[in-house]
Amino acid sequence: METTNPNTGNLGAMGTPGTMGSSKMNPAQTADRAHSTVDRVAQGAHDTVDRLASKAAPMMDRARTAAADAQDTLYAKYDDFMAMEEEWAESARDQIRAHPLAVVGIALVAGLLIGKLSR
């Protein structure tokens, strides 16, 4: 047969009423714990920033290289286009010199057609 103590009841499992919250820290200990926590968080953030920076540097180098390659390609295409334009202009000049009357006739017909369309 089991007996229960009416004075303790369920309070015995939780502790006596006077022991809850009696382990208070003084302000210096609280400040030390807060300082320690802030230091751990700051160190973790510093480590994270260092890790990200070490990964970002190679990416930036690749981006710079890709941008330089794109710029070189763009300048090469521009030079090719300008050379092609000069060739086309020179070809047009040669045709005008070779057939001046045909060019004047074409210009006259084109002007008449544009004049008719604009009315």
N, CA, C and O atoms as CSV, one atom per row, in Angstrom:
chain,resi,resn,atom,element,x,y,z
A,1,MET,N,N,0.829,-1.158,0.000
A,1,MET,CA,C,0.000,0.000,0.000
A,1,MET,C,C,0.882,1.232,0.000
A,1,MET,O,O,1.879,1.309,0.717
A,2,GLU,N,N,0.494,2.179,-0.811
A,2,GLU,CA,C,1.298,3.378,-1.013
A,2,GLU,C,C,0.671,4.557,-0.302
A,2,GLU,O,O,-0.547,4.733,-0.312
A,3,THR,N,N,1.511,5.356,0.311
A,3,THR,CA,C,0.986,6.525,1.006
A,3,THR,C,C,1.530,7.774,0.344
A,3,THR,O,O,2.661,7.781,-0.142
A,4,THR,N,N,0.757,8.799,0.323
A,4,THR,CA,C,1.185,10.070,-0.235
A,4,THR,C,C,1.224,11.105,0.857
A,4,THR,O,O,0.422,11.075,1.791
A,5,ASN,N,N,2.120,11.979,0.740
A,5,ASN,CA,C,2.254,13.058,1.711
A,5,ASN,C,C,1.382,14.207,1.252
A,5,ASN,O,O,1.635,14.751,0.177
A,6,PRO,N,N,0.389,14.601,1.992
A,6,PRO,CA,C,-0.509,15.656,1.543
A,6,PRO,C,C,0.173,17.013,1.470
A,6,PRO,O,O,-0.319,17.906,0.781
A,7,ASN,N,N,1.265,17.188,2.144
A,7,ASN,CA,C,1.943,18.480,2.119
A,7,ASN,C,C,2.702,18.704,0.817
A,7,ASN,O,O,2.831,19.846,0.376
A,8,THR,N,N,3.206,17.643,0.191
A,8,THR,CA,C,3.998,17.815,-1.028
A,8,THR,C,C,3.145,17.702,-2.269
A,8,THR,O,O,3.264,18.545,-3.159
A,9,GLY,N,N,2.308,16.720,-2.369
A,9,GLY,CA,C,1.449,16.548,-3.540
A,9,GLY,C,C,2.267,16.554,-4.806
A,9,GLY,O,O,3.249,15.820,-4.911
A,10,ASN,N,N,1.879,17.380,-5.786
A,10,ASN,CA,C,2.604,17.500,-7.041
A,10,ASN,C,C,3.744,18.493,-6.965
A,10,ASN,O,O,4.574,18.541,-7.873
A,11,LEU,N,N,3.809,19.265,-5.936
A,11,LEU,CA,C,4.874,20.244,-5.823
A,11,LEU,C,C,6.229,19.586,-5.659
A,11,LEU,O,O,7.250,20.186,-5.994
A,12,GLY,N,N,6.259,18.333,-5.137
A,12,GLY,CA,C,7.533,17.653,-4.947
A,12,GLY,C,C,8.268,17.446,-6.257
A,12,GLY,O,O,9.499,17.464,-6.262
A,13,ALA,N,N,7.574,17.250,-7.364
A,13,ALA,CA,C,8.212,17.042,-8.656
A,13,ALA,C,C,8.797,18.340,-9.195
A,13,ALA,O,O,9.816,18.320,-9.884
A,14,MET,N,N,8.171,19.450,-8.894
A,14,MET,CA,C,8.640,20.727,-9.410
A,14,MET,C,C,9.630,21.378,-8.467
A,14,MET,O,O,10.331,22.308,-8.869
A,15,GLY,N,N,9.709,20.941,-7.279
A,15,GLY,CA,C,10.594,21.565,-6.319
A,15,GLY,C,C,9.764,22.303,-5.306
A,15,GLY,O,O,8.558,22.485,-5.479
A,16,THR,N,N,10.394,22.711,-4.288
A,16,THR,CA,C,9.677,23.437,-3.253
A,16,THR,C,C,9.414,24.842,-3.722
A,16,THR,O,O,10.177,25.371,-4.530
A,17,PRO,N,N,8.372,25.456,-3.248
A,17,PRO,CA,C,8.011,26.780,-3.729
A,17,PRO,C,C,9.109,27.810,-3.519
A,17,PRO,O,O,9.177,28.772,-4.284
A,18,GLY,N,N,9.934,27.663,-2.560
A,18,GLY,CA,C,10.963,28.662,-2.292
A,18,GLY,C,C,12.189,28.530,-3.170
A,18,GLY,O,O,12.995,29.459,-3.199
A,19,THR,N,N,12.387,27.408,-3.904
A,19,THR,CA,C,13.602,27.216,-4.689
A,19,THR,C,C,13.460,27.711,-6.118
A,19,THR,O,O,14.482,27.894,-6.780
A,20,MET,N,N,12.276,27.937,-6.627
A,20,MET,CA,C,12.113,28.396,-8.006
A,20,MET,C,C,12.585,29.831,-8.147
A,20,MET,O,O,12.117,30.716,-7.431
A,21,GLY,N,N,13.519,30.066,-9.076
A,21,GLY,CA,C,13.980,31.409,-9.350
A,21,GLY,C,C,14.953,31.925,-8.309
A,21,GLY,O,O,15.268,33.115,-8.306
A,22,SER,N,N,15.443,31.056,-7.417
A,22,SER,CA,C,16.351,31.550,-6.391
A,22,SER,C,C,17.776,31.631,-6.896
A,22,SER,O,O,18.628,32.192,-6.207
A,23,SER,N,N,18.077,31.081,-8.098
A,23,SER,CA,C,19.438,31.139,-8.618
A,23,SER,C,C,19.580,32.379,-9.494
A,23,SER,O,O,19.786,32.265,-10.702
A,24,LYS,N,N,19.474,33.532,-8.909
A,24,LYS,CA,C,19.615,34.789,-9.645
A,24,LYS,C,C,21.086,35.136,-9.757
A,24,LYS,O,O,21.862,34.904,-8.830
A,25,MET,N,N,21.471,35.707,-10.921
A,25,MET,CA,C,22.850,36.145,-11.123
A,25,MET,C,C,22.938,37.616,-10.765
A,25,MET,O,O,21.966,38.364,-10.873
A,26,ASN,N,N,24.104,38.001,-10.344
A,26,ASN,CA,C,24.278,39.423,-10.068
A,26,ASN,C,C,24.482,40.166,-11.382
A,26,ASN,O,O,24.711,39.526,-12.408
A,27,PRO,N,N,24.408,41.479,-11.384
A,27,PRO,CA,C,24.517,42.248,-12.640
A,27,PRO,C,C,25.847,42.050,-13.359
A,27,PRO,O,O,25.878,42.083,-14.590
A,28,ALA,N,N,26.924,41.849,-12.648
A,28,ALA,CA,C,28.221,41.649,-13.296
A,28,ALA,C,C,28.227,40.341,-14.084
A,28,ALA,O,O,28.752,40.289,-15.196
A,29,GLN,N,N,27.644,39.283,-13.513
A,29,GLN,CA,C,27.581,38.010,-14.221
A,29,GLN,C,C,26.688,38.115,-15.455
A,29,GLN,O,O,27.003,37.555,-16.504
A,30,THR,N,N,25.590,38.823,-15.328
A,30,THR,CA,C,24.682,39.014,-16.452
A,30,THR,C,C,25.386,39.774,-17.579
A,30,THR,O,O,25.250,39.426,-18.752
A,31,ALA,N,N,26.127,40.800,-17.216
A,31,ALA,CA,C,26.865,41.582,-18.213
A,31,ALA,C,C,27.930,40.732,-18.876
A,31,ALA,O,O,28.130,40.828,-20.087
A,32,ASP,N,N,28.622,39.898,-18.101
A,32,ASP,CA,C,29.655,39.026,-18.673
A,32,ASP,C,C,29.048,38.029,-19.654
A,32,ASP,O,O,29.600,37.790,-20.728
A,33,ARG,N,N,27.903,37.446,-19.278
A,33,ARG,CA,C,27.242,36.501,-20.189
A,33,ARG,C,C,26.779,37.200,-21.458
A,33,ARG,O,O,26.930,36.656,-22.552
A,34,ALA,N,N,26.218,38.395,-21.329
A,34,ALA,CA,C,25.769,39.148,-22.509
A,34,ALA,C,C,26.956,39.498,-23.391
A,34,ALA,O,O,26.878,39.395,-24.616
A,35,HIS,N,N,28.065,39.917,-22.765
A,35,HIS,CA,C,29.265,40.264,-23.528
A,35,HIS,C,C,29.802,39.039,-24.264
A,35,HIS,O,O,30.209,39.127,-25.422
A,36,SER,N,N,29.797,37.894,-23.578
A,36,SER,CA,C,30.261,36.651,-24.189
A,36,SER,C,C,29.382,36.265,-25.379
A,36,SER,O,O,29.883,35.834,-26.418
A,37,THR,N,N,28.081,36.422,-25.217
A,37,THR,CA,C,27.149,36.097,-26.304
A,37,THR,C,C,27.366,37.011,-27.497
A,37,THR,O,O,27.378,36.549,-28.637
A,38,VAL,N,N,27.537,38.289,-27.251
A,38,VAL,CA,C,27.775,39.247,-28.333
A,38,VAL,C,C,29.082,38.923,-29.037
A,38,VAL,O,O,29.165,39.003,-30.263
A,39,ASP,N,N,30.104,38.558,-28.271
A,39,ASP,CA,C,31.387,38.193,-28.885
A,39,ASP,C,C,31.249,36.970,-29.788
A,39,ASP,O,O,31.816,36.938,-30.880
A,40,ARG,N,N,30.490,35.950,-29.332
A,40,ARG,CA,C,30.289,34.756,-30.154
A,40,ARG,C,C,29.535,35.088,-31.436
A,40,ARG,O,O,29.888,34.602,-32.510
A,41,VAL,N,N,28.514,35.903,-31.327
A,41,VAL,CA,C,27.727,36.288,-32.504
A,41,VAL,C,C,28.590,37.100,-33.465
A,41,VAL,O,O,28.536,36.889,-34.676
A,42,ALA,N,N,29.382,38.024,-32.935
A,42,ALA,CA,C,30.244,38.848,-33.790
A,42,ALA,C,C,31.284,37.986,-34.490
A,42,ALA,O,O,31.563,38.194,-35.671
A,43,GLN,N,N,31.860,37.025,-33.781
A,43,GLN,CA,C,32.855,36.144,-34.396
A,43,GLN,C,C,32.211,35.293,-35.488
A,43,GLN,O,O,32.804,35.079,-36.545
A,44,GLY,N,N,30.995,34.809,-35.228
A,44,GLY,CA,C,30.286,34.037,-36.252
A,44,GLY,C,C,29.996,34.872,-37.487
A,44,GLY,O,O,30.137,34.394,-38.612
A,45,ALA,N,N,29.594,36.115,-37.279
A,45,ALA,CA,C,29.335,37.005,-38.419
A,45,ALA,C,C,30.623,37.291,-39.168
A,45,ALA,O,O,30.634,37.328,-40.398
A,46,HIS,N,N,31.712,37.495,-38.432
A,46,HIS,CA,C,33.004,37.768,-39.068
A,46,HIS,C,C,33.439,36.574,-39.917
A,46,HIS,O,O,33.909,36.738,-41.043
A,47,ASP,N,N,33.277,35.376,-39.364
A,47,ASP,CA,C,33.632,34.171,-40.113
A,47,ASP,C,C,32.785,34.036,-41.379
A,47,ASP,O,O,33.294,33.659,-42.434
A,48,THR,N,N,31.506,34.340,-41.271
A,48,THR,CA,C,30.607,34.257,-42.430
A,48,THR,C,C,31.011,35.257,-43.501
A,48,THR,O,O,31.028,34.920,-44.685
A,49,VAL,N,N,31.334,36.476,-43.105
A,49,VAL,CA,C,31.752,37.498,-44.067
A,49,VAL,C,C,33.057,37.079,-44.740
A,49,VAL,O,O,33.209,37.241,-45.951
A,50,ASP,N,N,33.995,36.545,-43.969
A,50,ASP,CA,C,35.254,36.083,-44.557
A,50,ASP,C,C,35.017,34.965,-45.563
A,50,ASP,O,O,35.625,34.951,-46.633
A,51,ARG,N,N,34.132,34.026,-45.221
A,51,ARG,CA,C,33.834,32.920,-46.121
A,51,ARG,C,C,33.197,33.434,-47.418
A,51,ARG,O,O,33.559,32.992,-48.509
A,52,LEU,N,N,32.254,34.363,-47.294
A,52,LEU,CA,C,31.603,34.924,-48.484
A,52,LEU,C,C,32.589,35.721,-49.330
A,52,LEU,O,O,32.557,35.651,-50.559
A,53,ALA,N,N,33.468,36.479,-48.671
A,53,ALA,CA,C,34.450,37.273,-49.410
A,53,ALA,C,C,35.412,36.368,-50.170
A,53,ALA,O,O,35.798,36.677,-51.298
A,54,SER,N,N,35.796,35.263,-49.563
A,54,SER,CA,C,36.719,34.358,-50.253
A,54,SER,C,C,36.059,33.712,-51.469
A,54,SER,O,O,36.740,33.370,-52.435
A,55,LYS,N,N,34.748,33.544,-51.426
A,55,LYS,CA,C,34.040,32.990,-52.583
A,55,LYS,C,C,33.739,34.070,-53.621
A,55,LYS,O,O,33.664,33.774,-54.814
A,56,ALA,N,N,33.567,35.310,-53.185
A,56,ALA,CA,C,33.200,36.385,-54.101
A,56,ALA,C,C,34.388,36.841,-54.945
A,56,ALA,O,O,34.205,37.242,-56.094
A,57,ALA,N,N,35.590,36.786,-54.400
A,57,ALA,CA,C,36.764,37.274,-55.133
A,57,ALA,C,C,36.967,36.527,-56.452
A,57,ALA,O,O,37.149,37.183,-57.478
A,58,PRO,N,N,36.946,35.196,-56.483
A,58,PRO,CA,C,37.096,34.518,-57.777
A,58,PRO,C,C,35.947,34.819,-58.739
A,58,PRO,O,O,36.155,34.902,-59.950
A,59,MET,N,N,34.737,34.982,-58.202
A,59,MET,CA,C,33.605,35.324,-59.069
A,59,MET,C,C,33.809,36.694,-59.708
A,59,MET,O,O,33.516,36.881,-60.889
A,60,MET,N,N,34.309,37.644,-58.936
A,60,MET,CA,C,34.561,38.979,-59.483
A,60,MET,C,C,35.641,38.918,-60.552
A,60,MET,O,O,35.537,39.599,-61.572
A,61,ASP,N,N,36.679,38.111,-60.335
A,61,ASP,CA,C,37.725,37.966,-61.349
A,61,ASP,C,C,37.164,37.377,-62.637
A,61,ASP,O,O,37.508,37.819,-63.733
A,62,ARG,N,N,36.293,36.369,-62.496
A,62,ARG,CA,C,35.674,35.782,-63.700
A,62,ARG,C,C,34.786,36.801,-64.404
A,62,ARG,O,O,34.761,36.858,-65.634
A,63,ALA,N,N,34.058,37.606,-63.632
A,63,ALA,CA,C,33.191,38.621,-64.239
A,63,ALA,C,C,34.024,39.667,-64.972
A,63,ALA,O,O,33.662,40.094,-66.068
A,64,ARG,N,N,35.141,40.080,-64.369
A,64,ARG,CA,C,36.023,41.058,-65.037
A,64,ARG,C,C,36.575,40.487,-66.336
A,64,ARG,O,O,36.619,41.174,-67.356
A,65,THR,N,N,36.993,39.229,-66.290
A,65,THR,CA,C,37.536,38.581,-67.485
A,65,THR,C,C,36.465,38.483,-68.576
A,65,THR,O,O,36.736,38.758,-69.745
A,66,ALA,N,N,35.259,38.093,-68.189
A,66,ALA,CA,C,34.171,37.991,-69.166
A,66,ALA,C,C,33.838,39.356,-69.754
A,66,ALA,O,O,33.586,39.464,-70.954
A,67,ALA,N,N,33.834,40.396,-68.931
A,67,ALA,CA,C,33.548,41.747,-69.428
A,67,ALA,C,C,34.642,42.218,-70.378
A,67,ALA,O,O,34.353,42.838,-71.401
A,68,ALA,N,N,35.897,41.927,-70.044
A,68,ALA,CA,C,37.005,42.323,-70.927
A,68,ALA,C,C,36.920,41.581,-72.259
A,68,ALA,O,O,37.157,42.166,-73.317
A,69,ASP,N,N,36.581,40.286,-72.204
A,69,ASP,CA,C,36.426,39.518,-73.446
A,69,ASP,C,C,35.278,40.062,-74.289
A,69,ASP,O,O,35.401,40.179,-75.508
A,70,ALA,N,N,34.168,40.393,-73.645
A,70,ALA,CA,C,33.026,40.949,-74.374
A,70,ALA,C,C,33.394,42.290,-75.006
A,70,ALA,O,O,33.001,42.577,-76.137
A,71,GLN,N,N,34.148,43.109,-74.273
A,71,GLN,CA,C,34.559,44.403,-74.817
A,71,GLN,C,C,35.470,44.207,-76.028
A,71,GLN,O,O,35.310,44.889,-77.040
A,72,ASP,N,N,36.420,43.284,-75.932
A,72,ASP,CA,C,37.308,43.016,-77.061
A,72,ASP,C,C,36.522,42.537,-78.283
A,72,ASP,O,O,36.785,42.961,-79.408
A,73,THR,N,N,35.557,41.651,-78.047
A,73,THR,CA,C,34.728,41.154,-79.145
A,73,THR,C,C,33.913,42.274,-79.770
A,73,THR,O,O,33.799,42.355,-80.993
A,74,LEU,N,N,33.350,43.135,-78.940
A,74,LEU,CA,C,32.552,44.250,-79.436
A,74,LEU,C,C,33.395,45.194,-80.286
A,74,LEU,O,O,32.970,45.617,-81.361
A,75,TYR,N,N,34.588,45.521,-79.802
A,75,TYR,CA,C,35.462,46.403,-80.586
A,75,TYR,C,C,35.865,45.752,-81.908
A,75,TYR,O,O,35.950,46.435,-82.929
A,76,ALA,N,N,36.113,44.442,-81.903
A,76,ALA,CA,C,36.477,43.743,-83.136
A,76,ALA,C,C,35.315,43.767,-84.130
A,76,ALA,O,O,35.515,44.015,-85.319
A,77,LYS,N,N,34.090,43.507,-83.634
A,77,LYS,CA,C,32.922,43.559,-84.520
A,77,LYS,C,C,32.692,44.968,-85.061
A,77,LYS,O,O,32.334,45.140,-86.226
A,78,TYR,N,N,32.898,45.969,-84.215
A,78,TYR,CA,C,32.739,47.361,-84.664
A,78,TYR,C,C,33.750,47.679,-85.764
A,78,TYR,O,O,33.405,48.293,-86.773
A,79,ASP,N,N,34.996,47.259,-85.564
A,79,ASP,CA,C,36.019,47.498,-86.593
A,79,ASP,C,C,35.661,46.782,-87.892
A,79,ASP,O,O,35.843,47.340,-88.974
A,80,ASP,N,N,35.147,45.534,-87.796
A,80,ASP,CA,C,34.726,44.802,-88.994
A,80,ASP,C,C,33.589,45.524,-89.706
A,80,ASP,O,O,33.581,45.625,-90.933
A,81,PHE,N,N,32.625,46.028,-88.928
A,81,PHE,CA,C,31.491,46.744,-89.512
A,81,PHE,C,C,31.957,48.016,-90.221
A,81,PHE,O,O,31.521,48.312,-91.334
A,82,MET,N,N,32.841,48.760,-89.569
A,82,MET,CA,C,33.333,49.998,-90.179
A,82,MET,C,C,34.106,49.697,-91.458
A,82,MET,O,O,34.001,50.447,-92.428
A,83,ALA,N,N,34.879,48.619,-91.477
A,83,ALA,CA,C,35.616,48.238,-92.686
A,83,ALA,C,C,34.637,47.841,-93.785
A,83,ALA,O,O,34.834,48.193,-94.948
A,84,MET,N,N,33.579,47.107,-93.424
A,84,MET,CA,C,32.580,46.705,-94.406
A,84,MET,C,C,31.846,47.940,-94.948
A,84,MET,O,O,31.560,48.020,-96.143
A,85,GLU,N,N,31.545,48.895,-94.069
A,85,GLU,CA,C,30.868,50.113,-94.505
A,85,GLU,C,C,31.759,50.904,-95.470
A,85,GLU,O,O,31.282,51.437,-96.471
A,86,GLU,N,N,33.039,50.971,-95.160
A,86,GLU,CA,C,33.963,51.676,-96.063
A,86,GLU,C,C,34.035,50.970,-97.420
A,86,GLU,O,O,34.087,51.625,-98.460
A,87,GLU,N,N,34.038,49.628,-97.407
A,87,GLU,CA,C,34.054,48.883,-98.670
A,87,GLU,C,C,32.781,49.148,-99.472
A,87,GLU,O,O,32.834,49.341,-100.687
A,88,TRP,N,N,31.629,49.157,-98.779
A,88,TRP,CA,C,30.366,49.413,-99.454
A,88,TRP,C,C,30.346,50.825,-100.047
A,88,TRP,O,O,29.920,51.030,-101.183
A,89,ALA,N,N,30.815,51.794,-99.255
A,89,ALA,CA,C,30.835,53.182,-99.743
A,89,ALA,C,C,31.769,53.311,-100.952
A,89,ALA,O,O,31.449,54.003,-101.919
A,90,GLU,N,N,32.902,52.653,-100.891
A,90,GLU,CA,C,33.846,52.711,-102.021
A,90,GLU,C,C,33.243,52.040,-103.255
A,90,GLU,O,O,33.429,52.520,-104.373
A,91,SER,N,N,32.525,50.938,-103.060
A,91,SER,CA,C,31.864,50.261,-104.168
A,91,SER,C,C,30.794,51.161,-104.784
A,91,SER,O,O,30.667,51.238,-106.006
A,92,ALA,N,N,30.027,51.840,-103.930
A,92,ALA,CA,C,28.998,52.768,-104.434
A,92,ALA,C,C,29.639,53.897,-105.227
A,92,ALA,O,O,29.136,54.275,-106.285
A,93,ARG,N,N,30.740,54.437,-104.728
A,93,ARG,CA,C,31.426,55.516,-105.471
A,93,ARG,C,C,31.905,55.024,-106.840
A,93,ARG,O,O,31.789,55.731,-107.842
A,94,ASP,N,N,32.444,53.805,-106.866
A,94,ASP,CA,C,32.918,53.252,-108.132
A,94,ASP,C,C,31.766,53.092,-109.129
A,94,ASP,O,O,31.928,53.398,-110.311
A,95,GLN,N,N,30.600,52.614,-108.664
A,95,GLN,CA,C,29.438,52.454,-109.540
A,95,GLN,C,C,28.934,53.806,-110.043
A,95,GLN,O,O,28.552,53.934,-111.206
A,96,ILE,N,N,28.932,54.805,-109.174
A,96,ILE,CA,C,28.477,56.147,-109.583
A,96,ILE,C,C,29.411,56.710,-110.649
A,96,ILE,O,O,28.952,57.311,-111.620
A,97,ARG,N,N,30.715,56.520,-110.474
A,97,ARG,CA,C,31.679,57.025,-111.459
A,97,ARG,C,C,31.558,56.252,-112.781
A,97,ARG,O,O,31.732,56.825,-113.857
A,98,ALA,N,N,31.263,54.965,-112.693
A,98,ALA,CA,C,31.179,54.147,-113.901
A,98,ALA,C,C,29.883,54.399,-114.667
A,98,ALA,O,O,29.882,54.328,-115.896
A,99,HIS,N,N,28.778,54.692,-113.976
A,99,HIS,CA,C,27.476,54.861,-114.630
A,99,HIS,C,C,26.758,56.101,-114.086
A,99,HIS,O,O,25.749,55.967,-113.395
A,100,PRO,N,N,27.250,57.281,-114.380
A,100,PRO,CA,C,26.646,58.489,-113.784
A,100,PRO,C,C,25.213,58.735,-114.267
A,100,PRO,O,O,24.375,59.151,-113.467
A,101,LEU,N,N,24.905,58.497,-115.530
A,101,LEU,CA,C,23.563,58.765,-116.039
A,101,LEU,C,C,22.543,57.790,-115.443
A,101,LEU,O,O,21.417,58.191,-115.149
A,102,ALA,N,N,22.905,56.547,-115.264
A,102,ALA,CA,C,21.992,55.565,-114.676
A,102,ALA,C,C,21.685,55.947,-113.235
A,102,ALA,O,O,20.547,55.810,-112.784
A,103,VAL,N,N,22.682,56.422,-112.517
A,103,VAL,CA,C,22.482,56.818,-111.116
A,103,VAL,C,C,21.561,58.027,-111.040
A,103,VAL,O,O,20.700,58.089,-110.163
A,104,VAL,N,N,21.727,58.983,-111.940
A,104,VAL,CA,C,20.856,60.160,-111.941
A,104,VAL,C,C,19.426,59.736,-112.291
A,104,VAL,O,O,18.474,60.252,-111.706
A,105,GLY,N,N,19.266,58.828,-113.213
A,105,GLY,CA,C,17.929,58.339,-113.584
A,105,GLY,C,C,17.276,57.604,-112.420
A,105,GLY,O,O,16.089,57.795,-112.157
A,106,ILE,N,N,18.030,56.774,-111.729
A,106,ILE,CA,C,17.481,56.059,-110.571
A,106,ILE,C,C,17.070,57.050,-109.490
A,106,ILE,O,O,16.012,56.901,-108.879
A,107,ALA,N,N,17.899,58.055,-109.252
A,107,ALA,CA,C,17.587,59.072,-108.241
A,107,ALA,C,C,16.330,59.838,-108.633
A,107,ALA,O,O,15.519,60.160,-107.765
A,108,LEU,N,N,16.146,60.141,-109.923
A,108,LEU,CA,C,14.970,60.865,-110.387
A,108,LEU,C,C,13.712,60.031,-110.192
A,108,LEU,O,O,12.699,60.544,-109.717
A,109,VAL,N,N,13.763,58.750,-110.555
A,109,VAL,CA,C,12.601,57.869,-110.383
A,109,VAL,C,C,12.289,57.693,-108.901
A,109,VAL,O,O,11.122,57.701,-108.512
A,110,ALA,N,N,13.296,57.539,-108.088
A,110,ALA,CA,C,13.059,57.383,-106.628
A,110,ALA,C,C,12.417,58.645,-106.068
A,110,ALA,O,O,11.514,58.561,-105.236
A,111,GLY,N,N,12.870,59.811,-106.513
A,111,GLY,CA,C,12.277,61.068,-106.032
A,111,GLY,C,C,10.829,61.187,-106.444
A,111,GLY,O,O,9.997,61.609,-105.642
A,112,LEU,N,N,10.499,60.821,-107.695
A,112,LEU,CA,C,9.111,60.884,-108.148
A,112,LEU,C,C,8.223,59.933,-107.347
A,112,LEU,O,O,7.109,60.305,-106.977
A,113,LEU,N,N,8.694,58.712,-107.071
A,113,LEU,CA,C,7.915,57.745,-106.302
A,113,LEU,C,C,7.675,58.259,-104.864
A,113,LEU,O,O,6.570,58.145,-104.333
A,114,ILE,N,N,8.680,58.797,-104.276
A,114,ILE,CA,C,8.527,59.335,-102.894
A,114,ILE,C,C,7.557,60.507,-102.899
A,114,ILE,O,O,6.754,60.659,-101.978
A,115,GLY,N,N,7.634,61.340,-103.941
A,115,GLY,CA,C,6.701,62.465,-104.060
A,115,GLY,C,C,5.267,62.006,-104.224
A,115,GLY,O,O,4.362,62.618,-103.657
A,116,LYS,N,N,5.031,60.941,-104.988
A,116,LYS,CA,C,3.698,60.409,-105.179
A,116,LYS,C,C,3.141,59.786,-103.882
A,116,LYS,O,O,1.956,59.914,-103.574
A,117,LEU,N,N,4.024,59.113,-103.140
A,117,LEU,CA,C,3.603,58.462,-101.896
A,117,LEU,C,C,3.282,59.457,-100.788
A,117,LEU,O,O,2.464,59.166,-99.916
A,118,SER,N,N,3.908,60.617,-100.811
A,118,SER,CA,C,3.726,61.580,-99.737
A,118,SER,C,C,2.451,62.402,-99.894
A,118,SER,O,O,2.087,63.123,-98.966
A,119,ARG,N,N,1.768,62.326,-101.013
A,119,ARG,CA,C,0.545,63.103,-101.210
A,119,ARG,C,C,-0.605,62.525,-100.513
A,119,ARG,O,O,-1.708,63.069,-100.586
